[in-house]
Amino acid sequence: VQLVESGGGSVQSGGSLRLSCVASGAISGLNAMGWYRQPPGKARELVATATNSGITNYKDSVRGRFTISRDNVKKTVYLQMNSLKPEDTAVYYCNAQIRIDIIEGPQTLEYWGQGTQVTVSA
C-alpha cells in the first residue's frame, strides 16, 4: 500500500494550488483521509481531514480557504488551496487510515505519503 501525492509547487500570495493523493495497493477499504503539513523548523500539523462519510475538519487558519474532498472510487483525496499565504509554506503530507486483509484478519493501519512542497511567496 502506498500514497502518492502530486500538485505541490510555488505560487505567489493569493494564488491557488490543488494537491492530490492516490492510494494504491492491496486495499480493502478506506477510512479517514487527510492532509498534514510541516512548516520549516516546526512540527507537523493537521490541515484537514475527511471521513469516508464526508465529515470534514479543518485547521482554524485554513478554514474558508482550503477545501478537502475525496473520491472513494478513485481512492483519491484532494486539497484545494485558495488565497494562499506565505505562512502556508510547508511540506504537505497525505495521511490515510487504510483497511487491509491479512492472514490474522482485517487490520486498519495508518499510511503517509512522501510529502510535496508548497511554497508561497509574498
Backbone as JSON Lines, residues from 0, in Angstrom:
{"i":0,"aa":"V","n":[0.86,-1.19,0.0],"ca":[0.0,0.0,0.0],"c":[0.89,1.23,0.0]}
{"i":1,"aa":"Q","n":[0.54,2.2,-0.83],"ca":[1.27,3.46,-0.82],"c":[0.36,4.61,-1.16]}
{"i":2,"aa":"L","n":[0.77,5.79,-0.71],"ca":[0.09,7.04,-1.02],"c":[1.05,7.88,-1.84]}
{"i":3,"aa":"V","n":[0.57,8.38,-2.95],"ca":[1.4,9.19,-3.82],"c":[0.73,10.55,-4.01]}
{"i":4,"aa":"E","n":[1.46,11.6,-3.62],"ca":[0.93,12.96,-3.71],"c":[1.42,13.64,-4.97]}
{"i":5,"aa":"S","n":[0.67,14.62,-5.41],"ca":[1.09,15.47,-6.51],"c":[0.4,16.83,-6.36]}
{"i":6,"aa":"G","n":[0.91,17.8,-7.1],"ca":[0.26,19.11,-7.15],"c":[0.94,20.22,-6.39]}
{"i":7,"aa":"G","n":[2.01,19.94,-5.68],"ca":[2.72,20.99,-4.98],"c":[3.43,21.91,-5.96]}
{"i":8,"aa":"G","n":[3.97,23.01,-5.43],"ca":[4.7,23.93,-6.27],"c":[4.89,25.27,-5.59]}
{"i":9,"aa":"S","n":[5.26,26.26,-6.39],"ca":[5.49,27.61,-5.89],"c":[4.47,28.57,-6.49]}
{"i":10,"aa":"V","n":[3.86,29.38,-5.63],"ca":[2.9,30.37,-6.08],"c":[3.11,31.66,-5.31]}
{"i":11,"aa":"Q","n":[2.54,32.73,-5.82],"ca":[2.57,33.99,-5.09],"c":[1.39,34.06,-4.13]}
{"i":12,"aa":"S","n":[1.55,34.92,-3.15],"ca":[0.48,35.12,-2.17],"c":[-0.83,35.44,-2.89]}
{"i":13,"aa":"G","n":[-1.91,34.78,-2.44],"ca":[-3.2,34.95,-3.08],"c":[-3.5,33.92,-4.14]}
{"i":14,"aa":"G","n":[-2.5,33.14,-4.51],"ca":[-2.68,32.13,-5.54],"c":[-3.34,30.87,-5.03]}
{"i":15,"aa":"S","n":[-3.47,29.9,-5.92],"ca":[-4.15,28.64,-5.61],"c":[-3.32,27.45,-6.06]}
{"i":16,"aa":"L","n":[-3.48,26.36,-5.36],"ca":[-2.91,25.08,-5.74],"c":[-3.89,23.99,-5.36]}
{"i":17,"aa":"R","n":[-3.8,22.88,-6.08],"ca":[-4.63,21.72,-5.75],"c":[-3.73,20.51,-5.58]}
{"i":18,"aa":"L","n":[-3.77,19.94,-4.4],"ca":[-3.0,18.74,-4.12],"c":[-3.88,17.51,-4.32]}
{"i":19,"aa":"S","n":[-3.26,16.44,-4.8],"ca":[-3.95,15.16,-4.95],"c":[-3.13,14.07,-4.29]}
{"i":20,"aa":"C","n":[-3.83,13.05,-3.8],"ca":[-3.15,11.91,-3.17],"c":[-3.92,10.66,-3.54]}
{"i":21,"aa":"V","n":[-3.23,9.74,-4.21],"ca":[-3.85,8.49,-4.64],"c":[-3.32,7.34,-3.81]}
{"i":22,"aa":"A","n":[-4.24,6.54,-3.3],"ca":[-3.87,5.33,-2.56],"c":[-3.9,4.14,-3.51]}
{"i":23,"aa":"S","n":[-2.89,3.28,-3.39],"ca":[-2.84,2.11,-4.26],"c":[-2.29,0.93,-3.47]}
{"i":24,"aa":"G","n":[-2.55,-0.26,-4.0],"ca":[-2.09,-1.47,-3.35],"c":[-3.26,-2.35,-2.93]}
{"i":25,"aa":"A","n":[-2.98,-3.28,-2.03],"ca":[-3.98,-4.26,-1.59],"c":[-4.87,-3.63,-0.51]}
{"i":26,"aa":"I","n":[-5.79,-2.8,-0.97],"ca":[-6.66,-2.02,-0.08],"c":[-8.05,-2.65,-0.07]}
{"i":27,"aa":"S","n":[-8.55,-2.94,1.12],"ca":[-9.91,-3.46,1.21],"c":[-10.89,-2.37,1.6]}
{"i":28,"aa":"G","n":[-10.38,-1.25,2.09],"ca":[-11.26,-0.14,2.43],"c":[-10.49,1.07,2.91]}
{"i":29,"aa":"L","n":[-11.13,2.23,2.8],"ca":[-10.51,3.47,3.24],"c":[-11.33,4.08,4.35]}
{"i":30,"aa":"N","n":[-10.7,4.44,5.43],"ca":[-11.38,5.19,6.48],"c":[-11.03,6.66,6.3]}
{"i":31,"aa":"A","n":[-10.65,7.34,7.35],"ca":[-10.36,8.76,7.24],"c":[-9.13,9.02,6.36]}
{"i":32,"aa":"M","n":[-9.2,10.09,5.6],"ca":[-8.06,10.55,4.8],"c":[-7.86,12.03,5.1]}
{"i":33,"aa":"G","n":[-6.64,12.48,4.99],"ca":[-6.41,13.88,5.32],"c":[-5.07,14.39,4.87]}
{"i":34,"aa":"W","n":[-4.85,15.65,5.2],"ca":[-3.61,16.34,4.87],"c":[-3.02,16.95,6.13]}
{"i":35,"aa":"Y","n":[-1.72,16.8,6.24],"ca":[-0.93,17.43,7.3],"c":[0.15,18.26,6.62]}
{"i":36,"aa":"R","n":[0.76,19.15,7.37],"ca":[1.87,19.92,6.81],"c":[2.94,20.16,7.86]}
{"i":37,"aa":"Q","n":[4.15,20.36,7.39],"ca":[5.25,20.66,8.29],"c":[5.97,21.9,7.79]}
{"i":38,"aa":"P","n":[5.71,23.05,8.41],"ca":[6.41,24.29,8.03],"c":[7.89,24.17,8.39]}
{"i":39,"aa":"P","n":[8.73,24.97,7.77],"ca":[10.17,24.92,8.07],"c":[10.46,25.16,9.54]}
{"i":40,"aa":"G","n":[11.18,24.23,10.16],"ca":[11.56,24.38,11.56],"c":[10.46,24.14,12.57]}
{"i":41,"aa":"K","n":[9.33,23.63,12.1],"ca":[8.2,23.42,13.02],"c":[7.73,21.98,12.96]}
{"i":42,"aa":"A","n":[6.84,21.63,13.88],"ca":[6.3,20.28,13.93],"c":[5.2,20.09,12.89]}
{"i":43,"aa":"R","n":[4.96,18.85,12.55],"ca":[3.88,18.53,11.62],"c":[2.54,18.86,12.28]}
{"i":44,"aa":"E","n":[1.62,19.4,11.47],"ca":[0.32,19.79,12.0],"c":[-0.8,19.36,11.06]}
{"i":45,"aa":"L","n":[-1.96,19.15,11.64],"ca":[-3.12,18.76,10.85],"c":[-3.63,19.95,10.06]}
{"i":46,"aa":"V","n":[-3.96,19.71,8.81],"ca":[-4.55,20.76,7.97],"c":[-6.04,20.49,7.77]}
{"i":47,"aa":"A","n":[-6.38,19.29,7.31],"ca":[-7.77,18.96,7.06],"c":[-7.91,17.45,6.98]}
{"i":48,"aa":"T","n":[-9.08,16.97,7.42],"ca":[-9.38,15.55,7.31],"c":[-10.8,15.36,6.78]}
{"i":49,"aa":"A","n":[-11.05,14.19,6.21],"ca":[-12.38,13.85,5.71],"c":[-12.63,12.38,5.98]}
{"i":50,"aa":"T","n":[-13.76,12.09,6.62],"ca":[-14.11,10.7,6.85],"c":[-14.68,10.09,5.56]}
{"i":51,"aa":"N","n":[-14.89,8.79,5.56],"ca":[-15.43,8.17,4.35],"c":[-16.91,8.47,4.18]}
{"i":52,"aa":"S","n":[-17.54,9.09,5.16],"ca":[-18.92,9.53,5.0],"c":[-19.01,11.02,4.71]}
{"i":53,"aa":"G","n":[-17.84,11.67,4.55],"ca":[-17.84,13.06,4.11],"c":[-17.74,14.12,5.19]}
{"i":54,"aa":"I","n":[-17.57,13.71,6.43],"ca":[-17.42,14.69,7.5],"c":[-16.01,15.26,7.44]}
{"i":55,"aa":"T","n":[-15.92,16.58,7.44],"ca":[-14.62,17.24,7.3],"c":[-14.25,18.02,8.56]}
{"i":56,"aa":"N","n":[-12.96,18.24,8.68],"ca":[-12.43,19.0,9.81],"c":[-11.25,19.8,9.3]}
{"i":57,"aa":"Y","n":[-11.12,21.05,9.75],"ca":[-10.06,21.92,9.24],"c":[-9.31,22.6,10.38]}
{"i":58,"aa":"K","n":[-8.04,22.86,10.13],"ca":[-7.27,23.75,11.0],"c":[-7.9,25.14,10.88]}
{"i":59,"aa":"D","n":[-7.99,25.82,12.01],"ca":[-8.68,27.12,12.03],"c":[-8.13,28.09,10.99]}
{"i":60,"aa":"S","n":[-6.83,28.12,10.83],"ca":[-6.22,29.13,9.96],"c":[-6.43,28.87,8.48]}
{"i":61,"aa":"V","n":[-6.93,27.69,8.1],"ca":[-7.16,27.41,6.69],"c":[-8.65,27.3,6.36]}
{"i":62,"aa":"R","n":[-9.49,27.26,7.4],"ca":[-10.93,27.13,7.16],"c":[-11.41,28.31,6.33]}
{"i":63,"aa":"G","n":[-12.18,28.01,5.29],"ca":[-12.68,29.05,4.4],"c":[-11.78,29.3,3.2]}
{"i":64,"aa":"R","n":[-10.53,28.84,3.29],"ca":[-9.59,29.0,2.16],"c":[-9.28,27.66,1.52]}
{"i":65,"aa":"F","n":[-9.21,26.6,2.32],"ca":[-8.89,25.27,1.82],"c":[-10.14,24.4,1.83]}
{"i":66,"aa":"T","n":[-10.21,23.49,0.87],"ca":[-11.32,22.54,0.82],"c":[-10.78,21.14,0.57]}
{"i":67,"aa":"I","n":[-11.13,20.22,1.46],"ca":[-10.74,18.83,1.28],"c":[-11.91,18.07,0.66]}
{"i":68,"aa":"S","n":[-11.59,17.18,-0.25],"ca":[-12.61,16.33,-0.86],"c":[-11.98,15.0,-1.19]}
{"i":69,"aa":"R","n":[-12.81,14.02,-1.43],"ca":[-12.29,12.7,-1.74],"c":[-13.19,12.0,-2.74]}
{"i":70,"aa":"D","n":[-12.57,11.12,-3.52],"ca":[-13.27,10.27,-4.47],"c":[-12.96,8.84,-4.04]}
{"i":71,"aa":"N","n":[-13.91,8.2,-3.39],"ca":[-13.64,6.88,-2.84],"c":[-13.46,5.82,-3.93]}
{"i":72,"aa":"V","n":[-14.07,6.03,-5.08],"ca":[-13.89,5.07,-6.17],"c":[-12.46,5.15,-6.69]}
{"i":73,"aa":"K","n":[-11.95,6.35,-6.82],"ca":[-10.58,6.54,-7.31],"c":[-9.56,6.44,-6.18]}
{"i":74,"aa":"K","n":[-10.02,6.25,-4.94],"ca":[-9.13,6.16,-3.79],"c":[-8.22,7.38,-3.72]}
{"i":75,"aa":"T","n":[-8.81,8.54,-3.91],"ca":[-8.05,9.78,-4.0],"c":[-8.63,10.83,-3.06]}
{"i":76,"aa":"V","n":[-7.74,11.59,-2.44],"ca":[-8.14,12.72,-1.63],"c":[-7.48,13.97,-2.21]}
{"i":77,"aa":"Y","n":[-8.22,15.06,-2.19],"ca":[-7.75,16.32,-2.77],"c":[-7.72,17.4,-1.69]}
{"i":78,"aa":"L","n":[-6.88,18.38,-1.94],"ca":[-6.88,19.58,-1.1],"c":[-6.8,20.79,-2.02]}
{"i":79,"aa":"Q","n":[-7.9,21.48,-2.16],"ca":[-7.93,22.72,-2.94],"c":[-7.54,23.86,-2.01]}
{"i":80,"aa":"M","n":[-6.47,24.56,-2.37],"ca":[-5.96,25.63,-1.51],"c":[-6.06,26.96,-2.27]}
{"i":81,"aa":"N","n":[-6.89,27.83,-1.76],"ca":[-7.08,29.16,-2.35],"c":[-6.58,30.24,-1.4]}
{"i":82,"aa":"S","n":[-6.39,31.43,-1.93],"ca":[-5.94,32.57,-1.12],"c":[-4.73,32.2,-0.27]}
{"i":83,"aa":"L","n":[-3.77,31.58,-0.91],"ca":[-2.6,31.1,-0.18],"c":[-1.79,32.26,0.4]}
{"i":84,"aa":"K","n":[-1.22,32.0,1.55],"ca":[-0.42,32.99,2.27],"c":[1.0,32.44,2.48]}
{"i":85,"aa":"P","n":[1.97,33.31,2.67],"ca":[3.33,32.82,2.93],"c":[3.4,31.84,4.1]}
{"i":86,"aa":"E","n":[2.57,32.03,5.09],"ca":[2.58,31.12,6.25],"c":[2.03,29.73,5.94]}
{"i":87,"aa":"D","n":[1.5,29.54,4.73],"ca":[1.08,28.21,4.29],"c":[2.26,27.41,3.72]}
{"i":88,"aa":"T","n":[3.41,28.04,3.6],"ca":[4.58,27.35,3.08],"c":[4.95,26.19,3.98]}
{"i":89,"aa":"A","n":[5.06,25.0,3.39],"ca":[5.33,23.79,4.18],"c":[5.45,22.6,3.23]}
{"i":90,"aa":"V","n":[5.9,21.5,3.78],"ca":[5.78,20.22,3.1],"c":[4.43,19.64,3.5]}
{"i":91,"aa":"Y","n":[3.63,19.3,2.53],"ca":[2.29,18.78,2.78],"c":[2.31,17.26,2.62]}
{"i":92,"aa":"Y","n":[1.74,16.58,3.61],"ca":[1.71,15.12,3.63],"c":[0.29,14.6,3.6]}
{"i":93,"aa":"C","n":[0.07,13.61,2.79],"ca":[-1.2,12.9,2.76],"c":[-1.17,11.81,3.84]}
{"i":94,"aa":"N","n":[-2.31,11.61,4.46],"ca":[-2.44,10.59,5.51],"c":[-3.73,9.82,5.3]}
{"i":95,"aa":"A","n":[-3.7,8.53,5.53],"ca":[-4.91,7.73,5.35],"c":[-4.93,6.56,6.32]}
{"i":96,"aa":"Q","n":[-6.13,6.27,6.8],"ca":[-6.37,5.07,7.6],"c":[-6.93,4.02,6.64]}
{"i":97,"aa":"I","n":[-6.16,2.98,6.39],"ca":[-6.49,2.03,5.32],"c":[-6.68,0.64,5.89]}
{"i":98,"aa":"R","n":[-7.76,0.02,5.46],"ca":[-8.04,-1.37,5.88],"c":[-7.39,-2.33,4.89]}
{"i":99,"aa":"I","n":[-6.66,-3.27,5.44],"ca":[-6.05,-4.32,4.63],"c":[-6.44,-5.67,5.21]}
{"i":100,"aa":"D","n":[-6.42,-6.68,4.38],"ca":[-6.73,-8.04,4.82],"c":[-5.44,-8.84,4.92]}
{"i":101,"aa":"I","n":[-5.17,-9.33,6.1],"ca":[-4.01,-10.2,6.29],"c":[-4.5,-11.52,6.9]}
{"i":102,"aa":"I","n":[-3.59,-12.49,7.02],"ca":[-3.98,-13.81,7.5],"c":[-4.69,-13.74,8.85]}
{"i":103,"aa":"E","n":[-4.22,-12.84,9.69],"ca":[-4.8,-12.73,11.04],"c":[-6.16,-12.06,11.05]}
{"i":104,"aa":"G","n":[-6.55,-11.51,9.92],"ca":[-7.82,-10.81,9.84],"c":[-7.64,-9.39,9.37]}
{"i":105,"aa":"P","n":[-8.74,-8.65,9.18],"ca":[-8.63,-7.27,8.69],"c":[-7.94,-6.38,9.7]}
{"i":106,"aa":"Q","n":[-7.1,-5.49,9.2],"ca":[-6.38,-4.55,10.04],"c":[-6.55,-3.16,9.45]}
{"i":107,"aa":"T","n":[-6.64,-2.16,10.31],"ca":[-6.64,-0.77,9.86],"c":[-5.31,-0.14,10.27]}
{"i":108,"aa":"L","n":[-4.57,0.29,9.26],"ca":[-3.24,0.85,9.5],"c":[-3.17,2.28,8.98]}
{"i":109,"aa":"E","n":[-2.25,3.04,9.54],"ca":[-2.05,4.42,9.12],"c":[-0.9,4.5,8.12]}
{"i":110,"aa":"Y","n":[-1.14,5.21,7.02],"ca":[-0.12,5.38,5.99],"c":[0.11,6.85,5.73]}
{"i":111,"aa":"W","n":[1.34,7.17,5.29],"ca":[1.72,8.53,4.95],"c":[2.31,8.57,3.55]}
{"i":112,"aa":"G","n":[2.05,9.68,2.86],"ca":[2.71,9.92,1.6],"c":[4.11,10.45,1.82]}
{"i":113,"aa":"Q","n":[4.81,10.68,0.72],"ca":[6.2,11.1,0.81],"c":[6.34,12.61,1.02]}
{"i":114,"aa":"G","n":[5.28,13.34,0.84],"ca":[5.3,14.79,1.03],"c":[5.5,15.54,-0.27]}
{"i":115,"aa":"T","n":[4.87,16.69,-0.36],"ca":[5.03,17.57,-1.52],"c":[5.2,19.0,-1.03]}
{"i":116,"aa":"Q","n":[6.16,19.7,-1.62],"ca":[6.49,21.04,-1.15],"c":[5.53,22.07,-1.71]}
{"i":117,"aa":"V","n":[5.03,22.93,-0.85],"ca":[4.24,24.08,-1.24],"c":[4.96,25.33,-0.73]}
{"i":118,"aa":"T","n":[5.27,26.23,-1.64],"ca":[5.97,27.46,-1.29],"c":[5.16,28.65,-1.76]}
{"i":119,"aa":"V","n":[4.84,29.55,-0.84],"ca":[4.06,30.74,-1.15],"c":[4.92,31.96,-0.89]}
{"i":120,"aa":"S","n":[5.15,32.75,-1.92],"ca":[5.98,33.94,-1.78],"c":[5.11,35.17,-1.61]}
{"i":121,"aa":"A","n":[5.64,36.13,-0.89],"ca":[4.89,37.35,-0.6],"c":[4.76,38.23,-1.84]}
